[in-house]
Amino acid sequence: MKLYSDDTLRKGLDLLKHRVIGSEIDKGILFKVIIYIILINVAFIYLKPILYMVTTMVKDAKNILDPSVIWVPKTIFLGHLKEAAEMLKYGKSFAISISLAASVAVLQVFSCAIAGYAFARLDFPLKKLWGALLLFTFIMPPQITILPSIMLFKEFGWLNTFLPMVVPALFGHGLKGAMFVIIYRSFYSTLPKELDEAARIDGAGVFRLFFRVMFPLSRSATIVVVLFSFVWNWNDFYFPSLYMFTAENVPLSITLARMAGEMKLAEGAGQLTVYAEAIKMAASFLIIMPLLVIYLFAQRWFIEGVERTGLVE
């Protein structure tokens, strides 16, 4: 009877251990609980500022001055969004931002895809040297080259225009251009060599092979590059502030900074208002809202592209 009880207890403990820890460490309940705790904490870190932004921008004066109202306002007020849109000149600035980000993204896809294909599939003189220089441009801080760039673009007469950000993208440079070349290079390196051989047997040259075979196959890499490039150029404040510091027509990142500066000067002059923080939150929401909409519709292709291009390795 005792042996039976010990055997039953041992089997019960083994079953419990199997369910809690699992046959492999990533199969048990304990591992899943730890993963969910980490994911919930990371999600909270990123979602809390957005939740605070949304709840603050819809508060009216009564809710702002009420110390008991922190997260959930008693009434919804949308007037701050209208005022923030007027201060940002949202219609014109939005059109400038989306035109600039989209044009740079398209040009970087074209140029970086060609460069990545060349590094991955072609042989040319000093290939290793150019690859090392490519990595060097990726890790080199942009502050090192910004002063010579400003002087160069001033000689060309390009300051206070979009050309200093658009033209470099045509040659695979621009914001994070080297990274996009590396993404395409990693993707094209995984394709079988038989594709090149079959295309050459059919009489295809290098350019025809790229545009008719290789580039259509790189849809997943292209999605990643387009989204990365668009988001980074949409959010970029550093380069537009240097190249377009006195321009009248500027993207949203610059109009937001100018609006914040004007409100700070007004506060310094004694023109305090209880709506200042709510208006700032509304302006920030108007800027990130297009990116949230894009990610909402493109997240499935984006995740698939990240997995297939090897960025998660």
C-alpha positions in Angstrom: 0.0 0.0 0.0 2.8 2.4 0.9 4.7 1.5 -2.4 1.5 2.3 -4.3 1.1 5.6 -2.6 4.8 6.6 -3.2 4.5 5.6 -6.8 1.3 7.6 -7.3 2.9 10.6 -5.6 6.0 10.3 -7.8 3.8 10.2 -10.9 1.8 13.2 -9.7 5.0 15.2 -9.1 6.4 14.2 -12.5 3.1 15.3 -14.2 3.1 18.6 -12.3 6.8 19.2 -13.2 6.0 18.4 -16.9 3.2 20.9 -17.0 5.0 23.6 -15.1 8.4 23.3 -16.6 7.6 21.2 -19.7 9.6 18.7 -21.6 11.5 21.7 -23.0 12.1 24.9 -21.1 10.0 27.0 -23.6 7.0 24.6 -23.4 6.1 24.9 -19.8 3.6 27.1 -18.0 6.4 28.8 -16.0 8.2 30.0 -19.1 5.0 31.3 -20.6 4.1 33.2 -17.4 7.5 34.9 -17.4 7.2 35.8 -21.0 3.7 37.3 -20.5 5.0 39.3 -17.5 7.8 40.8 -19.5 5.6 41.6 -22.5 3.0 43.2 -20.3 5.6 45.4 -18.6 7.2 46.4 -21.9 3.8 47.2 -23.4 2.9 49.3 -20.4 6.1 51.3 -20.8 5.2 52.2 -24.4 1.4 52.5 -24.0 1.4 54.7 -20.9 2.7 57.9 -22.6 0.1 57.4 -25.4 -2.7 56.9 -22.9 -1.6 59.9 -21.0 -1.5 61.9 -24.2 -5.0 60.9 -25.3 -6.6 61.4 -21.9 -4.9 64.8 -21.4 -5.8 66.3 -24.8 -9.6 65.7 -24.3 -9.8 67.4 -20.9 -11.6 70.7 -20.6 -10.7 73.4 -18.0 -12.9 71.8 -15.3 -11.2 68.4 -15.7 -7.7 69.9 -15.9 -8.2 71.9 -12.6 -9.9 69.0 -10.8 -7.1 67.1 -8.9 -9.3 64.0 -8.7 -9.3 63.6 -12.5 -6.0 61.9 -13.6 -6.6 59.3 -16.3 -10.3 59.3 -17.1 -11.9 62.7 -17.7 -15.5 63.2 -16.8 -16.3 64.9 -20.1 -14.8 64.8 -23.6 -13.6 68.1 -25.1 -12.1 68.1 -28.6 -11.4 71.8 -28.9 -7.7 71.3 -28.2 -7.3 69.2 -31.3 -8.7 72.0 -33.4 -6.5 74.7 -31.8 -3.4 72.5 -32.1 -4.1 71.9 -35.8 -4.4 75.6 -36.4 -1.1 76.3 -34.6 0.7 73.5 -36.5 -0.8 74.7 -39.8 -1.6 71.0 -40.0 -3.0 70.7 -43.6 0.1 72.3 -45.3 2.6 70.8 -42.9 1.0 67.3 -43.2 1.3 67.4 -47.0 4.9 68.5 -46.8 5.8 65.7 -44.3 4.1 62.9 -46.2 5.5 64.1 -49.5 9.0 64.3 -48.1 8.9 61.0 -46.2 7.3 59.1 -49.1 9.7 60.5 -51.8 12.7 59.7 -49.7 11.4 56.2 -48.9 10.8 55.4 -52.6 14.2 56.7 -53.7 15.9 54.7 -50.9 14.1 51.5 -51.9 15.3 52.0 -55.5 19.0 52.9 -54.7 19.5 50.6 -51.7 18.0 47.6 -53.5 20.5 48.0 -56.4 23.4 48.5 -54.0 22.3 45.5 -51.8 22.0 43.3 -54.9 25.5 44.3 -56.1 27.1 43.5 -52.8 25.3 40.2 -52.5 25.4 38.7 -56.0 28.0 40.6 -58.1 31.8 40.6 -58.2 33.5 44.0 -58.7 36.9 45.5 -57.8 37.5 46.3 -54.1 34.3 44.8 -53.1 35.5 44.1 -49.5 36.8 47.6 -49.2 33.5 49.1 -50.3 31.6 46.8 -47.9 33.8 48.0 -45.0 33.2 51.6 -46.0 29.5 50.8 -46.0 29.6 49.5 -42.5 31.7 52.5 -41.5 29.0 54.9 -42.8 26.4 53.0 -40.8 28.2 53.3 -37.5 29.6 56.8 -38.0 27.6 59.5 -36.1 26.0 62.0 -38.5 27.2 64.9 -36.4 30.7 64.3 -37.8 29.7 65.1 -41.4 26.9 67.6 -40.8 29.0 70.8 -40.9 30.7 69.9 -44.3 27.3 68.9 -45.6 25.8 72.2 -44.7 28.7 74.0 -46.4 28.3 71.9 -49.5 24.6 72.4 -49.8 25.0 76.1 -49.2 27.4 76.2 -52.2 24.7 74.4 -54.2 22.0 76.8 -53.0 20.0 74.0 -51.5 19.5 75.3 -48.0 15.8 75.9 -46.9 14.7 73.4 -49.6 14.0 69.7 -49.5 16.9 68.8 -51.8 19.5 68.1 -49.0 17.2 65.3 -47.8 15.8 64.0 -51.1 18.9 64.0 -53.4 21.1 61.9 -51.0 18.4 59.3 -50.9 18.7 58.9 -54.7 22.2 57.6 -54.1 21.4 55.3 -51.2 22.5 57.8 -48.6 20.2 59.8 -46.4 18.8 58.7 -43.0 19.9 55.1 -42.3 20.6 54.4 -46.0 23.5 52.1 -45.2 21.2 50.0 -43.0 18.8 49.5 -45.9 21.6 48.4 -48.1 22.6 45.8 -45.5 19.0 44.6 -45.3 18.8 44.0 -49.0 22.2 42.5 -49.1 21.2 40.0 -46.4 18.0 39.1 -48.3 19.6 38.6 -51.7 22.3 36.5 -50.1 19.7 33.9 -49.1 18.3 33.4 -52.6 19.6 30.4 -54.5 22.3 30.9 -57.1 20.2 28.8 -59.6 18.0 31.9 -60.2 21.0 33.8 -61.7 22.1 30.8 -63.7 18.7 30.2 -65.2 18.2 33.9 -66.1 21.6 34.1 -67.7 20.9 31.0 -69.8 17.7 32.8 -71.0 19.9 35.7 -72.1 19.1 38.1 -69.2 21.7 40.7 -68.3 22.5 42.1 -64.9 19.9 44.8 -65.0 17.2 42.6 -66.5 18.0 39.9 -63.9 17.6 42.5 -61.1 14.4 44.2 -62.3 12.6 41.1 -63.6 13.7 38.5 -61.1 15.4 39.7 -58.0 13.6 42.9 -57.1 10.1 41.3 -57.4 11.2 38.6 -55.0 12.3 41.1 -52.4 8.8 42.2 -51.5 9.3 41.4 -47.8 12.6 43.4 -47.6 11.0 46.3 -49.5 8.1 46.5 -47.0 10.6 46.7 -44.1 12.7 49.4 -45.9 9.7 51.5 -46.9 8.2 51.5 -43.4 11.5 52.1 -41.6 12.4 54.9 -44.0 9.0 56.5 -44.0 8.8 56.5 -40.1 12.3 57.7 -39.6 12.0 60.6 -42.1 8.5 61.5 -40.7 9.9 61.8 -37.2 13.2 63.3 -38.1 13.8 66.7 -36.6 17.6 66.9 -36.7 18.3 67.2 -40.4 15.3 69.4 -41.3 16.1 71.8 -38.5 19.7 72.2 -39.9 18.8 72.4 -43.6 15.5 74.3 -43.3 16.0 76.5 -40.2 14.6 79.7 -41.8 12.2 78.1 -44.3 8.5 79.0 -44.2 7.1 75.6 -45.5 8.5 72.9 -43.2 7.4 69.4 -42.1 5.4 68.7 -38.9 8.4 67.9 -36.8 9.6 71.5 -37.3 6.2 73.1 -36.8 5.8 71.2 -33.5 9.2 72.6 -32.3 8.2 76.1 -33.3 4.8 75.8 -31.6 6.5 74.6 -28.4 8.9 77.5 -28.6 6.1 80.0 -29.0 4.1 78.6 -26.1 7.2 78.7 -23.9 7.8 82.4 -24.8 4.2 83.1 -24.0 4.5 81.4 -20.6 7.7 83.4 -19.9 5.9 86.6 -20.7 3.3 85.8 -18.1 0.6 84.5 -20.5 0.0 81.3 -18.6 -2.9 79.1 -19.6 -4.3 75.9 -18.2 -4.7 74.6 -21.7 -1.0 74.6 -22.6 -0.3 71.0 -21.7 -3.5 69.7 -23.3 -2.7 71.6 -26.6 0.8 70.2 -26.6 -0.5 66.6 -26.2 -3.1 67.2 -28.9 -0.3 68.4 -31.3 1.8 65.4 -30.5 -1.2 63.1 -31.2 -1.9 64.7 -34.5 1.7 64.0 -35.6 1.9 60.4 -34.5 -1.7 59.5 -35.6 -0.7 58.9 -39.3 2.0 56.5 -38.2 -0.4 54.6 -36.0 -2.9 54.2 -38.9 -0.1 53.0 -41.2 1.1 50.5 -38.7 -2.4 49.3 -38.0 -2.9 48.3 -41.6 0.7 47.2 -42.4 1.7 45.4 -39.2 1.2 41.9 -40.7 3.4 42.5 -43.7 5.9 44.4 -41.5 6.3 41.5 -39.1 6.6 39.0 -42.0 9.2 41.2 -43.7 11.3 41.5 -40.5 11.3 37.7 -40.1 12.2 37.0 -43.7 15.0 39.6 -43.9 16.8 38.2 -40.9 16.5 41.3 -38.6 15.4 39.1 -35.7 18.4 36.9 -35.9 
